[in-house]
Structures are given as structure tokens and as C-alpha cells.
Amino acid sequence: MLIKISLVIAVFYFIYFKLSNNNTLPFSDFLELASKNDAFSIVHLVFLILLSTGNWCFEILKWQTLVKPLKQISFFEATEQSLGSLTVSLFTPNRIGEYGAKALFYNKTQIKHIVSINILHNLLQLSVSIIFGSIGLLCFISIYSTHLNYTKPILGAVLCIGFIVLAYFALSKIRLKQSTGWLSKLLHLVKTYPKKPVILGLNFSIIRYLFFSFQFYYLLNIFGVDIVYLNAMIIITTMYLLASVIPSIAIFDFVIKGSIGVYLFSFLNIEAITIIQITTIMWIFNFALPSLVGSYFVLTFKWPKPQISK
């Protein structure tokens, strides 16, 4: 926790340094200019809300789909569980509180399965961020001169991928015996989980990624940044990749993405204050507002009725 707090403090200082040394467009002048043009018009606000709604709709559909083999739930129940757990996890490192929050909606006998499904749920989204981000990072390195040594990170990534592949094949050869051990049950669930909901969940993850990445590009256009969609996506996907591997607390998510975005978009000579403003707006629409809705579900939460053994 001390390391993460120190990281957040360092990030805050980095942003402060960028803003305080930005003589081209001070923060107060930027807000004044934004209020005078159509940056915050009703049309833009409505479209941004629609993009955030689409983002969370596919997140909720993904959870509903993945949990279906264990229990059939309605879209409203999936919404209650997704947004309620978001509210609870907002102040926890890497949103780890989401695992316990979602498990509370189910009976004690299902808790271990729900935690496993939630791990799968998050891994699908992380996999999409890694795939798109890796492509974006390779394009970014080939286009822009960063003067950084990527040998060790690339070697580390290759070793990690090799370890995951070996672990997967080793796991596929293990014959899990029926036992009461929680590890055996979790591994058995992973091995025997239906492929159809996983594939569908992966598709929902891709669509969700396209929603919030396009939202970032749309905000760039709102604030007058003249950039081609493909060039913007190279940096946006790289930013989400780097942000996904840095441990953080969800409430400081915009700070992490802001600092990374400021560095990456500086190669296009885009003002730091513009990127900070955009990442803050992204956080408000995709975390703050949904968590306010989720707070209602937290307040109205009721413990599930225990299953009666026949």
C-alpha cells in the first residue's frame, strides 16, 4: 500500500510539473476557452453519456453471460451486481473489492465459483487490452523515437508468455480428483467451463474496448485536436496497455492514465492540460457516474436467501 501511495504521489507531482510548466495554455485559461466554445454542449454531453452507457451495457452483458452456466440472472440483476461492486471497489487497490462484493449477491456455496468467474471476467478484458495495446505499442515504437531501451521489457514479456503457455499445458494434463479442496474445485471449474460464454464474453470485451477508446478519440476532437483516427488509436491503445499493468486505486485511475497520456501525446505536441482534462472527463463518465448509480444498489442490497438442501 505504501508503494502504491508513493506511486500516486509521484504521478500527482508529474502532472503538477507538466501543468505548472505549460506556459502555452494555463489551466484557468483552458477552462475559460472550453466554456466559450461547444466543448460542453448538450449534443456532446448526450453522445458521451451514450458511449458510456454502451460501455457499461456490454460490461453487464459480459457478466450476465459468464455467470449463466452457474445461475441464470436477468439483465437488471447483472446491472445491480456490476454497478454495486464497482461502487464498493472504487477505493480498493486494483478494484480487488469487486471480487468480494459480487460474491455477496450469491449463496455461500457459490462464492468460490463466483470469484473464479470474476477472475475470468477480468482476464478477458485484460487480454483485449494487451492484444490491442501490444499492436499499438509496436506501432508507436516504430513511428516515434523514444530513446528508451525495450530489450529487458520485451524479454520479460516473452518469459511471462512462455510461463503462461507452459502452465496452461501443464494444467491441461492434470487430472483433478473430486475433493473438498478449494483449489481443486477452482481448477476444475476453469477446465470444465463452457467455451460458448467465454467466446461471447471475449466479443463483449472487444466491443466494450472499442466504445471507451472511441470515446477518448471523440473527446480529442471536442477539444480541437486535429488527429487522424488511426494515429490516435496507436497512442490510446498504448496508454491503456501501460495503465493496465500499473497497480492503482480506481479513484486515482484518471491520474494514472493522465500521466501516461501526457507523456505519449507529447510526441504529437498535444497540450498536457488537454490530455489531463480528457482523462478526467473519461473517469467521471465511466467510473464516477456509474458508481453513483451503483450506490443505490449498495443501499438496497439484501442478503441472498440460503439454499435449502433437499
C-alpha positions as CSV (number, residue, x, y, z in Angstrom):
1,M,0.0,0.0,0.0
2,L,2.9,2.4,0.8
3,I,4.4,1.7,-2.6
4,K,1.1,2.4,-4.3
5,I,0.6,5.6,-2.4
6,S,4.1,6.7,-3.2
7,L,3.4,5.9,-6.9
8,V,0.2,8.1,-6.8
9,I,2.1,10.9,-5.1
10,A,4.8,10.7,-7.8
11,V,2.1,10.7,-10.5
12,F,0.5,13.8,-9.0
13,Y,3.8,15.6,-8.9
14,F,4.4,14.6,-12.6
15,I,1.1,16.1,-13.6
16,Y,1.6,19.2,-11.5
17,F,5.1,19.7,-13.1
18,K,3.6,19.4,-16.5
19,L,0.8,21.8,-15.8
20,S,2.9,24.4,-13.9
21,N,5.5,24.4,-16.8
22,N,2.8,24.7,-19.5
23,N,3.1,28.4,-20.5
24,T,1.2,28.0,-23.7
25,L,-2.2,27.4,-22.2
26,P,-2.6,27.7,-18.4
27,F,-5.3,25.6,-16.7
28,S,-7.6,28.5,-15.9
29,D,-7.4,29.8,-19.5
30,F,-8.2,26.4,-20.8
31,L,-11.4,26.2,-18.7
32,E,-12.4,29.6,-19.9
33,L,-11.9,28.7,-23.5
34,A,-13.7,25.4,-23.1
35,S,-16.7,27.2,-21.6
36,K,-16.9,29.6,-24.6
37,N,-17.0,27.0,-27.4
38,D,-19.2,24.0,-27.8
39,A,-16.9,21.6,-25.9
40,F,-19.6,21.1,-23.2
41,S,-22.7,21.5,-25.4
42,I,-25.8,19.3,-24.8
43,V,-25.2,17.4,-28.0
44,H,-21.7,16.4,-27.0
45,L,-22.7,15.5,-23.4
46,V,-25.6,13.3,-24.6
47,F,-23.3,11.5,-27.0
48,L,-20.7,11.0,-24.3
49,I,-23.3,9.6,-22.0
50,L,-24.5,7.2,-24.7
51,L,-20.9,6.0,-25.3
52,S,-20.5,5.4,-21.5
53,T,-23.9,3.6,-21.4
54,G,-22.8,1.3,-24.3
55,N,-19.5,0.7,-22.5
56,W,-21.3,-0.5,-19.3
57,C,-24.1,-2.3,-21.1
58,F,-21.6,-4.6,-22.7
59,E,-19.7,-5.0,-19.4
60,I,-23.0,-6.0,-17.8
61,L,-23.9,-8.4,-20.7
62,K,-20.5,-10.0,-20.3
63,W,-21.1,-10.7,-16.6
64,Q,-24.6,-12.0,-17.3
65,T,-23.2,-14.3,-20.0
66,L,-20.3,-15.7,-18.0
67,V,-22.3,-16.4,-14.8
68,K,-25.1,-18.1,-16.8
69,P,-23.7,-21.6,-16.5
70,L,-23.8,-21.3,-12.8
71,K,-27.0,-19.3,-12.4
72,Q,-29.5,-17.7,-14.7
73,I,-29.8,-14.0,-13.9
74,S,-31.7,-11.1,-15.5
75,F,-30.0,-8.1,-17.1
76,F,-31.3,-6.0,-14.1
77,E,-29.6,-8.4,-11.6
78,A,-26.4,-8.3,-13.6
79,T,-26.6,-4.5,-13.6
80,E,-27.1,-4.5,-9.8
81,Q,-24.1,-6.8,-9.3
82,S,-21.8,-5.0,-11.7
83,L,-22.5,-1.4,-10.6
84,G,-22.9,-2.2,-6.9
85,S,-19.5,-4.0,-6.9
86,L,-18.0,-1.0,-8.8
87,T,-19.1,1.3,-6.0
88,V,-17.6,-0.9,-3.3
89,S,-14.3,-1.4,-5.2
90,L,-13.7,2.2,-6.0
91,F,-11.4,2.7,-3.1
92,T,-9.7,-0.6,-3.2
93,P,-6.3,-1.3,-4.9
94,N,-6.9,-2.6,-8.5
95,R,-10.6,-2.8,-7.7
96,I,-10.0,-6.0,-5.7
97,G,-13.1,-5.3,-3.6
98,E,-15.1,-6.2,-6.7
99,Y,-14.5,-9.9,-6.1
100,G,-15.9,-9.9,-2.6
101,A,-18.8,-7.5,-3.5
102,K,-20.1,-9.7,-6.3
103,A,-19.8,-12.8,-4.2
104,L,-22.2,-11.3,-1.6
105,F,-25.0,-11.5,-4.1
106,Y,-24.8,-15.3,-4.1
107,N,-25.1,-18.1,-1.6
108,K,-22.1,-19.3,0.4
109,T,-21.9,-22.5,-1.7
110,Q,-21.5,-20.4,-4.9
111,I,-18.9,-17.9,-3.6
112,K,-15.8,-19.8,-4.8
113,H,-17.3,-20.3,-8.3
114,I,-18.3,-16.6,-8.5
115,V,-14.8,-15.5,-7.6
116,S,-13.4,-17.8,-10.3
117,I,-15.9,-16.5,-12.8
118,N,-15.0,-12.9,-11.9
119,I,-11.3,-13.7,-12.4
120,L,-12.2,-15.0,-15.9
121,H,-14.4,-11.9,-16.4
122,N,-11.5,-9.5,-15.8
123,L,-8.9,-11.6,-17.6
124,L,-10.9,-11.4,-20.8
125,Q,-10.9,-7.6,-20.7
126,L,-7.2,-7.5,-19.7
127,S,-6.4,-9.9,-22.7
128,V,-8.2,-7.4,-25.1
129,S,-6.2,-4.5,-23.6
130,I,-2.9,-6.5,-24.0
131,I,-3.7,-7.5,-27.6
132,F,-4.7,-4.1,-28.9
133,G,-2.1,-2.4,-26.7
134,S,0.7,-4.6,-27.9
135,I,-0.1,-3.7,-31.5
136,G,-0.4,-0.1,-30.6
137,L,2.9,-0.1,-28.7
138,L,4.8,-1.8,-31.6
139,C,3.4,0.8,-34.0
140,F,4.3,3.6,-31.5
141,I,7.9,2.4,-31.1
142,S,8.3,2.1,-34.9
143,I,7.0,5.6,-35.6
144,Y,8.3,7.7,-32.7
145,S,11.8,8.0,-31.3
146,T,11.5,7.4,-27.6
147,H,15.2,6.8,-26.8
148,L,14.2,4.0,-24.4
149,N,15.7,0.5,-24.1
150,Y,13.0,-2.0,-24.7
151,T,15.2,-5.1,-24.6
152,K,14.5,-6.0,-20.9
153,P,10.7,-5.4,-21.0
154,I,10.4,-7.4,-24.2
155,L,12.5,-10.2,-22.8
156,G,10.4,-10.2,-19.6
157,A,7.2,-10.3,-21.7
158,V,8.4,-13.2,-23.7
159,L,9.3,-15.1,-20.5
160,C,5.9,-14.3,-18.9
161,I,4.1,-15.5,-22.0
162,G,6.2,-18.7,-22.1
163,F,5.4,-19.4,-18.5
164,I,1.7,-18.9,-19.1
165,V,1.8,-21.3,-22.1
166,L,3.7,-23.9,-20.1
167,A,1.4,-23.5,-17.1
168,Y,-1.7,-23.9,-19.4
169,F,-0.4,-27.2,-21.0
170,A,0.7,-28.5,-17.5
171,L,-2.8,-27.7,-16.2
172,S,-4.5,-29.4,-19.1
173,K,-2.6,-32.6,-18.3
174,I,-3.5,-32.6,-14.6
175,R,-6.3,-35.0,-13.7
176,L,-8.2,-33.3,-10.9
177,K,-9.8,-35.6,-8.4
178,Q,-13.1,-34.9,-6.8
179,S,-12.2,-33.4,-3.4
180,T,-13.3,-30.8,-1.0
181,G,-10.2,-28.7,-1.5
182,W,-11.0,-25.2,-2.8
183,L,-8.0,-25.2,-5.2
184,S,-9.2,-28.4,-6.8
185,K,-12.7,-27.0,-7.2
186,L,-11.4,-23.8,-8.8
187,L,-9.1,-25.6,-11.3
188,H,-12.0,-28.0,-12.1
189,L,-14.3,-25.1,-12.8
190,V,-11.6,-23.4,-15.1
191,K,-11.1,-26.6,-17.1
192,T,-14.7,-27.6,-17.5
193,Y,-16.1,-24.1,-18.1
194,P,-18.3,-23.9,-21.3
195,K,-16.5,-22.4,-24.2
196,K,-19.5,-20.6,-25.7
197,P,-20.0,-18.0,-22.9
198,V,-16.2,-17.4,-22.8
199,I,-16.1,-16.7,-26.6
200,L,-19.2,-14.4,-26.3
201,G,-17.6,-12.7,-23.2
202,L,-14.5,-12.0,-25.2
203,N,-16.5,-10.5,-28.0
204,F,-18.3,-8.2,-25.5
205,S,-14.9,-7.2,-24.1
206,I,-13.7,-6.2,-27.6
207,I,-16.9,-4.2,-28.3
208,R,-16.6,-2.5,-24.9
209,Y,-12.9,-1.6,-25.6
210,L,-14.0,0.0,-28.9
211,F,-16.6,2.0,-27.1
212,F,-14.3,3.7,-24.5
213,S,-11.3,4.0,-26.8
214,F,-13.5,5.8,-29.4
215,Q,-14.9,8.0,-26.6
216,F,-11.3,9.2,-25.9
217,Y,-10.8,9.9,-29.6
218,Y,-14.2,11.8,-29.6
219,L,-13.0,14.0,-26.7
220,L,-9.8,14.8,-28.6
221,N,-11.9,16.1,-31.4
222,I,-14.2,18.1,-29.0
223,F,-11.1,19.9,-27.6
224,G,-9.9,20.8,-31.0
225,V,-7.1,18.2,-31.5
226,D,-6.7,17.6,-35.2
227,I,-5.6,14.0,-35.4
228,V,-6.3,11.0,-37.7
229,Y,-8.3,8.2,-36.0
230,L,-5.6,5.6,-36.7
231,N,-2.8,7.7,-35.3
232,A,-4.9,8.5,-32.2
233,M,-5.7,4.8,-31.7
234,I,-2.0,3.9,-31.7
235,I,-1.4,6.1,-28.7
236,I,-4.7,5.4,-27.0
237,T,-4.2,1.6,-27.1
238,T,-0.7,2.1,-25.8
239,M,-1.9,4.2,-23.0
240,Y,-4.5,1.7,-21.9
241,L,-1.9,-1.1,-22.1
242,L,0.6,0.7,-19.8
243,A,-2.2,1.8,-17.4
244,S,-3.5,-1.7,-17.1
245,V,-0.1,-3.0,-15.7
246,I,0.3,-0.3,-13.1
247,P,-1.3,-1.0,-9.8
248,S,-3.6,1.7,-8.7
249,I,-6.7,2.6,-6.8
250,A,-9.8,3.1,-9.0
251,I,-10.4,6.6,-7.7
252,F,-7.0,7.7,-9.0
253,D,-7.5,5.9,-12.3
254,F,-7.6,9.2,-14.2
255,V,-4.4,10.3,-12.6
256,I,-2.5,7.2,-13.8
257,K,-4.0,7.4,-17.3
258,G,-3.4,11.2,-17.4
259,S,0.3,11.0,-16.6
260,I,0.8,8.2,-19.2
261,G,-1.3,10.1,-21.8
262,V,0.6,13.3,-21.2
263,Y,3.8,11.6,-22.0
264,L,2.6,9.7,-25.0
265,F,0.6,12.5,-26.6
266,S,3.6,14.9,-26.1
267,F,5.1,13.2,-29.1
268,L,2.3,14.8,-31.1
269,N,2.9,18.2,-29.4
270,I,-0.6,18.0,-27.8
271,E,-1.0,20.2,-24.7
272,A,-0.7,18.4,-21.4
273,I,-3.7,20.2,-20.0
274,T,-5.9,18.9,-22.8
275,I,-5.0,15.2,-22.0
276,I,-5.5,15.8,-18.3
277,Q,-8.9,17.2,-18.9
278,I,-9.9,14.4,-21.2
279,T,-8.8,11.6,-18.8
280,T,-10.6,13.3,-16.0
281,I,-13.8,13.5,-18.1
282,M,-13.4,9.8,-19.1
283,W,-13.1,8.9,-15.4
284,I,-16.2,10.9,-14.5
285,F,-18.4,9.3,-17.2
286,N,-17.1,5.7,-16.9
287,F,-16.4,5.5,-13.1
288,A,-17.9,8.3,-11.1
289,L,-21.4,8.4,-12.6
290,P,-21.8,4.6,-12.8
291,S,-20.6,4.3,-9.1
292,L,-23.3,6.8,-8.1
293,V,-25.9,4.6,-9.8
294,G,-24.2,1.6,-8.1
295,S,-24.6,3.3,-4.7
296,Y,-28.3,2.8,-5.0
297,F,-27.8,-0.9,-5.4
298,V,-25.5,-0.9,-2.4
299,L,-28.1,0.8,-0.2
300,T,-30.8,-1.6,-1.4
301,F,-28.7,-4.7,-1.1
302,K,-30.3,-7.7,0.6
303,W,-28.5,-10.9,1.6
304,P,-29.4,-13.8,-0.7
305,K,-31.7,-16.5,0.8
306,P,-29.7,-19.6,1.8
307,Q,-30.3,-22.7,-0.3
308,I,-32.3,-25.4,1.4
309,S,-30.8,-28.8,0.9
310,K,-33.2,-31.5,-0.2
